[in-house]
Amino acid sequence: MLLAVSVVLLVAGSLRCVRPAFDPAEQPARFFVTDARIERFPLYAAAVKAQQKVSPTIWLVVGDPFADTLLKTLTDGAAQVALLNRSGIDAIVMTPEWLSFGMPRLTQIVSQCRHYSLSASLLDGANQAIGHPFMVRKSGPSILAVAGVALDSTNVLRHLAGVRYVSPDLAAGKAGALMRQRADVIGIATEPRSSGLAWEFDFTVNVSASTGFEMRPSDDTARINCYDVSADANRLTGVTLGTSRLKPDSSVAWVLDSVRAVTDSLALRSIPSPRTPWDAERLADTLVQGVLASKLVDGFLCDSLLTRDFGEPKDVGTLVSILRDAGRLAILTVSNDALSDWPRELVLRTGLSRSQLPRGQSIRIATTVDYLRRHPAMAGAGFELSARPFWTICLDILESGQDR
């Protein structure tokens, strides 16, 4: 099901704007720095496209493109990828939240993106940047480079197996040294916005620093912040564009409408109702037992699987909305010897009991990332993520009749 949705959205995303060719020696570039609110991308794209008739552009995005939870969850990120590709952005700063897709899916997302996914501070098991440590672009006769750094060092997802989170200072220092070898002007972009970081860069994006020229997205929804590079690349000048007279880019608006239509259609997909109407306790127990029956894991730990605003899951949209965490399950490998100290909410698969598990061996226990955010100490030893989002597993359970 997700594969079919992804195919539709990737086709939509393949219609990327064709940029006019420029001789890099003729005109210096104009930076566009925007937030990641996808509903505004048709306007942003229109402004960038208009400027491309005059000079080359560099479009940097900071923020969370996956903030629309339903769109992210039901398409597994494919909707946002299609929109970013069609809009024609140059780079976006990755954050630990991108890790919620799991490494296999995140690797797919990064490879499908037609822009730089900047992540100097997020490394894989081979100590390579999960995305791209920095981007290099021409501006007239000069070369510019910008790196991206995630500042969220407390995010529980940084404990995901196969991921290494590098401190911002170390990541920025290493990226800066490499960029100095390749570019005349270098910058650093951060997410989230920060202040007081005294890094030695020619410009910063989304961070106030004691040195360097500061760039940031506009806080005014009616304006876009731009920055012109001088011909000799020795000066940056801020320019503010109003959006009131801009006509949204029709092709980007079409992709946005299309991915939302696909998502809405999937959300309305009906789920068979049981003979006895659901209540929250019985539904939660059915879902936990269904996960255990699949033998994906040996145990399930969660103190609050559903939201307080409970409603019967008569369709996919309602199912996703009542799950506290509809994304991928976190899977921990735990020594049997340690289970005696685990919370009483732990439910083991039928035939297993804490007292009878062999000592010196380990079992696999599923929980939600939401649970680990509320109990971060349990994530310290690392964890995996399920191959599929939790809501798709729940849908299989409900459609298989295990609730009958």
Secondary structure, DSSP 4 states (H G I P E B T S, - for coil): -HHHHHHHHHHHHT-PPPPPP--TTT---EEEEE---GGGHHHHHHHHHHHTTTS-EEEEE-S-TT--HHHHHHHTTHHHHHHHHHHT-SEEE--GGGGGG-HHHHHHHHHH-SSEEE-TTEEETTS-BSSBSEEEEEETTEEEEEEEEE--TT-GGGGBTTEEEPPHHHHHHHHHHHHHTT-SEEEEEEEEEEE------SEEEEEE-SSSEEE---SSTTEEEEEEEPTTSS-EEEEEEE-TTPPPPHHHHHHHHHHHHHHHHHHT-B-PPPSS---HHHHHHHHHHHHHHTTS-SEE--S--B-SS-----BHHHHHHHBS--SEEEEEEEEGGGGGGS-TT-EEPTT--GGGSPTT-EEEEEEEHHHHHHSGGGGTT-BEEEEEEHHHHHHHHHHTTTT-
